[in-house]
């Protein structure tokens, strides 16, 4: 009995220590699994874990953003630090405020707007406004359609994704005007995806998916005819021909992607949308980024910078989290089983000791009774003995 009780006590101690060690991991794993479909909550959990490992993470990223001449990202990181009650040096906050003010000056905004309008490339809100303005007047999309379409017609290497996005842009521009800007987020999203592709900031997985979608929405033979007959100086004819080559019924996925990109741009800024396109592996990642942007707004870039794709989804396999939870449950089960066994052994030991005490008492009583009987028999014998 003593050996069994000792084993039970050892099991209780071992399981208790194991539970203390595994419980924090299991609780964290359960929180991550519960938040895997909520990008905002998931990014908060990921960021908390990252800051626990490296408390200076936000400050270091602010310095890197300033060195990279990206005041918008630095400002996003400052806002994130304020939201989490993280104290930053006053000189750092001042530097960020000054660089943001300089970037938002009237001269700087006008210059970037003109650059976006002329070159068709955007990396911030002002240049995007210029690019979108050019695309709304369709000459930007016509330029891209004619360039890539000509390459396609002559057998040269053509970027079918840019071609499909430009064709979609021409088709959606009419809807933008008809709805008085109601389709503007989709229009802006198409422009951002196209610009990200041009400057190589489109993630490989997303580029592959978007390329397949672009091939489906464009009638290549009809587009070749449109390019052969069209020109930038004759936009009305080109627009009509490109619309005829655009398969609206197959453009649902591409339009949803553009809409989600536009939502990110509205809440997190142009560079936030471009950051999303760079790390996204597919349209689902962009949809998650849109949810994150709607919740975190201007802090979105900070989350994307620090966490990367981990801000959008679990980068660690769900099985790893499940195993921590399973391990904690098994440890808890072992502790309960050991406690049960220990209680049973203690109860049995107490019962056995009680039985032993009763047995000893009964034996003692029997001995006393026997002694009394012997004394009584002796006394009777003496009385009956002849004198």
C-alpha positions in Angstrom: 0.0 0.0 0.0 2.8 2.4 0.9 4.4 1.9 -2.5 1.2 2.5 -4.4 0.5 5.6 -2.4 4.0 6.9 -3.1 3.5 6.3 -6.8 0.3 8.3 -6.7 2.0 11.2 -4.9 4.8 11.2 -7.5 2.2 11.3 -10.3 0.4 14.2 -8.7 3.6 16.2 -8.3 4.8 15.4 -11.9 1.4 16.2 -13.5 1.1 19.4 -11.5 4.5 20.7 -12.6 3.7 19.7 -16.2 0.4 21.5 -16.1 2.0 24.7 -14.7 4.5 24.6 -17.6 2.0 23.8 -20.4 -1.0 25.9 -19.3 0.3 29.3 -20.5 1.0 27.8 -23.9 -2.3 26.1 -24.1 -4.2 29.3 -23.1 -2.3 31.3 -25.7 -2.9 28.6 -28.3 -6.7 28.6 -27.5 -6.8 32.4 -27.9 -5.0 32.2 -31.3 -7.3 29.5 -32.6 -10.3 31.4 -31.5 -9.1 34.5 -33.3 -7.9 32.9 -36.5 -10.9 34.3 -38.5 -10.7 37.8 -36.9 -7.6 39.6 -38.4 -7.9 42.5 -35.9 -7.9 40.3 -32.8 -5.3 37.9 -34.3 -2.9 40.8 -35.1 -3.3 42.1 -31.5 -2.3 38.7 -30.1 0.6 38.4 -32.5 1.8 41.9 -31.7 1.6 41.2 -27.9 3.7 38.1 -28.3 6.2 40.0 -30.5 6.5 42.8 -28.0 6.9 40.4 -25.2 9.9 38.9 -26.9 11.3 42.3 -28.0 9.9 45.4 -26.2 12.0 47.8 -28.4 10.4 46.5 -31.6 8.2 49.6 -32.3 10.9 52.1 -31.6 13.4 50.3 -33.8 10.9 50.1 -36.7 10.2 53.9 -36.3 13.9 54.6 -36.8 14.0 52.3 -39.8 10.9 54.0 -41.3 12.5 57.5 -40.9 15.7 56.3 -42.4 13.8 54.9 -45.4 12.0 58.3 -45.8 8.6 56.8 -45.1 7.0 59.2 -42.6 3.6 57.7 -43.1 4.8 54.3 -41.8 6.6 56.1 -38.9 3.4 57.9 -38.0 1.5 54.7 -38.1 3.9 53.1 -35.7 3.7 56.1 -33.4 -0.1 55.8 -33.3 0.2 52.1 -32.6 2.6 52.8 -29.7 0.1 55.4 -28.3 -2.8 52.9 -28.6 -0.8 50.4 -26.5 0.4 52.9 -24.0 4.0 52.5 -25.0 6.1 55.6 -24.2 8.4 56.9 -26.9 11.1 59.6 -26.6 9.8 63.1 -27.2 12.5 63.8 -29.9 11.3 60.7 -31.9 7.7 61.9 -31.8 8.8 65.4 -32.8 10.9 64.1 -35.8 7.9 62.0 -37.0 5.6 65.0 -36.8 7.9 67.2 -38.7 8.5 64.7 -41.5 4.8 64.0 -41.8 4.1 67.8 -42.0 6.7 68.2 -44.7 5.3 65.4 -46.8 1.7 66.8 -46.5 2.8 70.3 -47.6 0.9 71.8 -50.6 3.9 71.7 -52.8 4.7 68.1 -52.1 1.2 67.0 -52.6 0.9 68.8 -55.9 4.2 67.4 -57.2 3.2 63.8 -56.3 -0.2 64.3 -57.9 1.3 65.5 -61.1 3.8 62.6 -61.0 1.0 60.1 -60.6 -1.0 61.7 -63.4 1.8 61.7 -65.9 3.7 58.5 -65.1 0.7 56.4 -63.9 2.6 55.1 -60.9 1.5 55.7 -57.3 3.1 55.1 -53.9 1.0 57.4 -51.7 -2.4 59.2 -51.6 -1.4 62.2 -53.7 0.2 60.2 -56.5 -2.6 57.7 -56.5 -5.1 60.6 -56.9 -3.2 61.6 -60.0 -3.0 58.1 -61.3 -6.7 57.5 -60.7 -7.5 60.9 -62.3 -5.6 59.7 -65.4 -7.4 56.4 -65.4 -10.8 58.1 -65.0 -10.1 60.0 -68.2 -9.2 56.5 -69.5 -6.0 57.6 -71.3 -3.9 55.8 -68.7 -5.7 52.5 -69.2 -5.8 53.0 -73.0 -2.0 53.6 -72.9 -1.5 50.3 -71.0 -4.0 48.4 -73.2 -2.4 49.5 -76.4 1.2 48.8 -75.2 0.5 45.4 -73.8 -2.0 44.5 -76.5 0.5 45.4 -79.2 3.0 43.1 -77.6 0.4 40.4 -77.5 -0.6 40.9 -81.2 3.0 40.9 -82.4 4.0 37.8 -80.3 6.2 39.8 -78.0 6.1 39.3 -74.2 3.0 40.9 -72.8 2.0 41.4 -69.2 -1.5 39.9 -69.4 -2.2 41.0 -65.8 -1.6 44.7 -66.6 -3.6 44.2 -69.8 -6.5 42.6 -68.0 -6.5 45.2 -65.3 -6.4 48.0 -67.8 -9.3 46.5 -69.7 -11.3 46.1 -66.5 -10.4 49.7 -65.6 -11.9 50.9 -68.9 -15.0 48.9 -68.3 -15.5 50.1 -64.7 -14.8 53.7 -65.4 -18.2 54.1 -67.1 -19.8 52.7 -64.0 -17.8 55.2 -61.8 -19.3 58.1 -63.8 -22.8 56.6 -63.8 -22.9 56.1 -60.1 -21.2 59.4 -59.4 -18.2 57.9 -57.7 -20.0 54.9 -56.2 -17.6 52.5 -58.0 -14.6 54.7 -57.1 -13.1 52.2 -54.5 -13.1 49.5 -57.2 -11.6 51.9 -59.7 -8.9 52.9 -57.2 -8.3 49.3 -56.3 -7.7 48.3 -59.9 -5.3 51.1 -60.3 -3.4 50.1 -57.2 -3.1 46.5 -58.3 -1.9 47.6 -61.7 0.6 50.0 -60.3 1.8 47.4 -57.8 2.4 45.0 -60.7 4.3 47.5 -62.7 6.8 48.3 -59.9 7.1 44.7 -58.7 5.2 45.1 -55.4 2.6 42.4 -56.1 3.1 39.2 -54.1 4.0 36.1 -56.2 0.9 34.1 -55.1 -1.5 37.0 -55.7 0.1 37.9 -59.0 -0.3 34.3 -60.2 -4.0 34.3 -59.2 -4.7 37.7 -60.7 -2.9 36.7 -63.9 -5.2 33.7 -64.3 -8.2 35.8 -63.6 -7.1 38.5 -66.1 -6.7 35.9 -68.9 -10.3 34.8 -68.3 -11.8 38.3 -68.5 -10.2 39.4 -71.8 -11.2 38.1 -75.2 -7.7 38.0 -76.8 -8.8 38.0 -80.5 -11.2 40.8 -79.9 -8.6 42.8 -78.0 -6.1 42.3 -80.8 -8.6 43.9 -83.2 -9.2 46.7 -80.8 -5.5 47.4 -80.5 -5.0 47.3 -84.2 -7.7 49.8 -84.8 -7.3 52.0 -81.7 -4.9 54.6 -80.4 -4.4 56.9 -77.5 -5.4 59.9 -79.7 -8.7 58.2 -80.5 -10.0 57.1 -77.1 -13.7 56.8 -77.9 -13.1 54.2 -80.5 -10.6 52.3 -78.4 -12.8 52.4 -75.3 -15.7 50.9 -77.3 -13.6 48.1 -78.7 -12.0 47.2 -75.4 -15.4 47.1 -73.7 -16.5 44.6 -76.3 -13.4 42.5 -75.5 -14.0 42.5 -71.8 -16.0 39.6 -70.4 -17.9 41.1 -67.5 -19.4 37.8 -66.5 -16.0 36.4 -65.6 -14.7 39.4 -63.8 -16.3 38.8 -60.4 -13.2 37.6 -58.6 -11.1 40.4 -60.0 -13.7 43.0 -59.1 -13.9 41.6 -55.5 -10.1 41.9 -55.2 -10.2 45.5 -56.5 -12.9 46.4 -54.1 -11.0 44.9 -51.1 -7.8 46.7 -52.2 -9.9 49.9 -52.4 -11.2 49.4 -48.9 -7.7 49.0 -47.6 -6.6 52.2 -49.4 -9.5 54.1 -47.9 -8.8 53.1 -44.3 -5.0 52.5 -44.3 -3.8 54.7 -47.1 -2.3 54.0 -50.5 1.0 52.6 -49.1 -1.0 50.4 -46.7 -2.8 48.9 -49.8 0.6 48.5 -51.5 2.1 46.8 -48.4 -0.9 44.4 -48.4 -0.5 43.6 -52.1 3.2 42.8 -51.5 2.6 40.3 -48.7 -0.7 38.8 -49.9 -0.6 35.3 -51.4 -4.2 35.4 -52.7 -7.5 37.3 -52.6 -8.4 35.9 -49.2 -5.4 37.6 -47.7 -6.5 40.9 -49.2 -10.0 40.4 -47.9 -8.5 39.8 -44.4 -6.4 43.0 -44.8 -9.6 44.9 -45.6 -11.1 43.7 -42.3 -7.9 44.6 -40.4 -7.9 48.1 -42.0 -11.5 48.7 -41.2 -10.7 47.9 -37.5 -7.2 49.5 -37.1 -7.4 52.3 -39.7 -4.1 54.2 -39.9 -2.3 51.7 -37.6 -2.7 49.0 -40.2 0.7 49.7 -41.8 2.4 49.3 -38.5 0.8 45.9 -38.0 1.8 44.8 -41.5 5.4 46.1 -41.0 6.0 44.4 -37.7 4.0 41.1 -38.3 4.0 40.8 -42.1 1.6 38.2 -43.3 1.1 37.1 -39.6 -1.1 40.1 -39.2 -3.6 38.5 -41.5 -3.6 34.8 -40.6 -2.0 32.2 -38.5 1.5 31.6 -39.8 2.1 28.8 -37.3 0.2 25.6 -38.1 -3.0 25.1 -36.2 -1.8 21.6 -35.3 1.0 23.2 -33.2 -1.6 25.1 -31.2 -3.9 22.1 -31.0 -1.0 19.9 -29.7 -0.4 22.4 -26.8 -4.1 22.3 -25.9 -4.2 18.5 -26.2 -1.0 18.3 -24.1 -2.5 20.5 -21.4 -5.8 18.5 -21.4 -3.8 15.2 -21.1 -1.8 16.7 -18.3 -4.9 17.8 -16.5 -6.4 14.4 -17.0 -3.3 12.8 -15.6 -3.4 15.2 -12.6 -7.1 14.3 -11.9 -6.3 10.6 -12.3 -3.4 10.8 -10.0 -5.5 12.8 -7.4 -8.2 10.2 -7.7 -5.7 7.4 -7.2 -4.1 9.2 -4.3 -7.4 9.8 -2.6 -8.4 6.1 -3.1 -5.0 5.0 -1.7 -5.4 7.3 1.3 -9.0 6.3 1.9 -8.0 2.6 1.7 -5.1 3.2 4.0 -7.5 4.9 6.5 -10.0 2.1 6.2 -7.2 -0.5 6.7 -5.9 1.3 9.8 -9.4 1.5 11.2 -9.9 -2.2 10.6 -6.6 -3.0 12.2 -7.5 -0.8 15.3 -10.8 -2.6 15.6 -9.2 -6.0 15.3 -6.6 -5.1 17.9 -9.3 -3.8 20.2 -11.4 -7.0 19.7 -8.3 -9.2 20.4 -7.5 -7.2 23.5 -11.1 -7.5 24.7 -11.1 -11.2 24.0 -7.9 -11.6 26.0 -9.3 -9.7 28.9 -12.5 -11.8 28.8 -10.4 -14.9 28.7 -8.3 -13.7 31.6 -11.4 -12.9 33.6 -12.9 -16.3 32.8 -9.6 -18.0 33.9 -9.6 -16.0 37.1 -13.3 -16.8 37.7 -12.6 -20.5 37.1 -9.7 -20.4 39.4 -11.7 -18.8 42.2 -14.5 -21.3 41.8 -12.0 -24.2 41.9 -10.6 -22.9 45.1 -14.0 -22.6 46.7 -15.0 -26.1 45.7 -11.7 -27.7 46.7 -12.0 -29.9 50.0 -10.4 -28.3 53.1 
